[in-house]
């Protein structure tokens, strides 16, 4: 079955960096678009970044453009979210997501807390 497992969440200071990883299995990763969502405390889940299966095209929400970078390793079936210049408002649970055969699949999430 499809499995997505995030890791790398931690406590960071404003201006710091974190790298999140999503290790996947159970589907054809090379062809799959992969997404990063986040859910800040008390708010709805929002799309942060996506990387498409073909050409590695990426999209980012305006709030993270220039600070976050997502990439993928098709050999290892993993996707990474490099987060630089962290801000307090980046505090959230970060989720890896993909849609396979019309069905949405989520990881369990990893907590990122940005605080001084």
N, C-alpha and C positions, 0 to 999 in steps of 0.2 A: 504494500500500500504506500501511498504518498506520505513521505515524512519530511518535515522541515524542522531543523533544530538550530535556534539562534544561540549565540554566545558572544561574550565580550562586553556586556553591559557592566557599568561600574560607576563609582562616584568620581567626578572630575571637577576641576575648578574652571571658572569662566576663562575663556581663552585657550583652554586645553584641548586635547585631542583624545578620541577613542576610535577603535576599530571594531565594528560588529561583523560577525560572520554568520552565515546561514548554510549549514550543511544539509544536503538534500539526498533523497533516495526514492526509488519506486516509480520514476517516470523519466521520459526522454528529456533530460535537462537541456541539451543543446538547443532544442527547438522552443523551449519554454520562455516566455516573458516572466521576469521575476520582479517583484515589487517590495518596497519597504514602506510600511505604515508605522505610525506612532499614535499613541493615545496619552495625551497629557492628563494629569490628575483632574478629574471632574469635567473632562471634555470628551468630545467624540473622537473616534479614530479617524486619522487623516492620512492620505497618501503623501509620502515624502519624496520617494525616488523610484524610478523604474528603469530596468534595462531589458531590452528586447532580445529575443533569441537570435535574430539575424542582424549582422553588422554591428552588434553591441551598441546600438543607439540608446542614449540615455535621456531621461527627462527628470526635472527636479521642480518641486514646489518653490515659489519665489523666496520663501523664508530661509531656504538652505542653499540657494544657488551661490556658487563661489566658495562655499564652505564644506559641503558634503560631496563625496564622489562615490558612486557605486560601480563595481566591476564584477566580472565573473570569471571563474576558472572552469571551463567546460570539462577538462580532464578530471577534475576533482569534484565536479558537480556542486560547487560552492559559489555563493555570491557574497560580496563584501560591501560594507558601507563604511567608508573612511570619513570621520567627522572631525573637522578642524574648526578652530575659532568658536568653540562651544559657548552657548549663551544659556542663561538660567531658563529661558523659555524653551530650550531643547529638552528639558526634563520630561521624560515620558517612558512608557513601555514601548519598545520597538519590536515590530513584528515583521517576519518574512512572510510573503504571500505569493501564491501562483494560482492560476486558473487552468485546470486540466479537464478537457472534455466537458466544459461547461460548469464544472464544479469548482468551488473556491476551496483552497487549502491554506491553512495558517499554521505557523509555528506557535510555540507556547509563549513567546515573547521574552525579552531581556530588558531589565530595568536600567535606564540611564538617568543619573541624577547629576545635575550641574549646580554646584553650590560652592560659595566661598567659606 
